[in-house]
Amino acid sequence: MAAGKLNSVNRSKTGFTLIELLIVSGLTTMLLLTVTAMFMTFLASSANTNIRRILNREGSYALNQIEFLLRNARSVTCNSSSSIAVTSIDNSATTLSYTTPSPSRIASASATTTYLTSNAVGVENGSFNCEQAGDKLFVNVSFALQKINSADAPVGQPETFTTSIQVRN
């Protein structure tokens, strides 16, 4: 009888019980789910940050080019809210416009057409508004950029860019 008690005591101390294994596996599963959720949140915020960076870079470049052309223009003719003609100091003519095919882009057409925005972004609600104040001409430029995916579908929220430029000449 003493030998039977000794075997049952040794057997209970040699392994894990089913309850212990269930608790450890449950805690491990919760830990893995938490880490996975944190990683997915990090990936989503990283993608949003990357989209904002692209939109800011492209919008700033387009605004800088438009401001340079308008500030150094000899004359400006407002054709419509989506197109403006600029004659530079050297008498070269450039037309700034918002294109209509999808995705819409900002075009600068002189001898050749160049685009101020890439295919990676689309332009929404672009407008050129000319205002004469005495002998000074002000051009208000406004557009919104939105990231475009490979299927020409918008991604994320649009970023709006606006500026007002006084034509010097």
Sequence and secondary structure as in RCSB ss.txt:
>XXXX:A:sequence
MAAGKLNSVNRSKTGFTLIELLIVSGLTTMLLLTVTAMFMTFLASSANTNIRRILNREGSYALNQIEFLLRNARS
VTCNSSSSIAVTSIDNSATTLSYTTPSPSRIASASATTTYLTSNAVGVENGSFNCEQAGDKLFVNVSFALQKINS
ADAPVGQPETFTTSIQVRN
>XXXX:A:secstr
 HHHHHHHHHHHHSS  HHHHHHHHHHHHHHHHHHHHHHHHHHHHHHHHHHHHHHHHHHHHHHHHHHHHHHTEEE
EEEEETTEEEEEETTS EEEEEE  SSS  EEEESSSEEESS TTEEEEEEEEEEEEETTEEEEEEEEEEEEE T
TS EEEEEEEEEEEEEE  
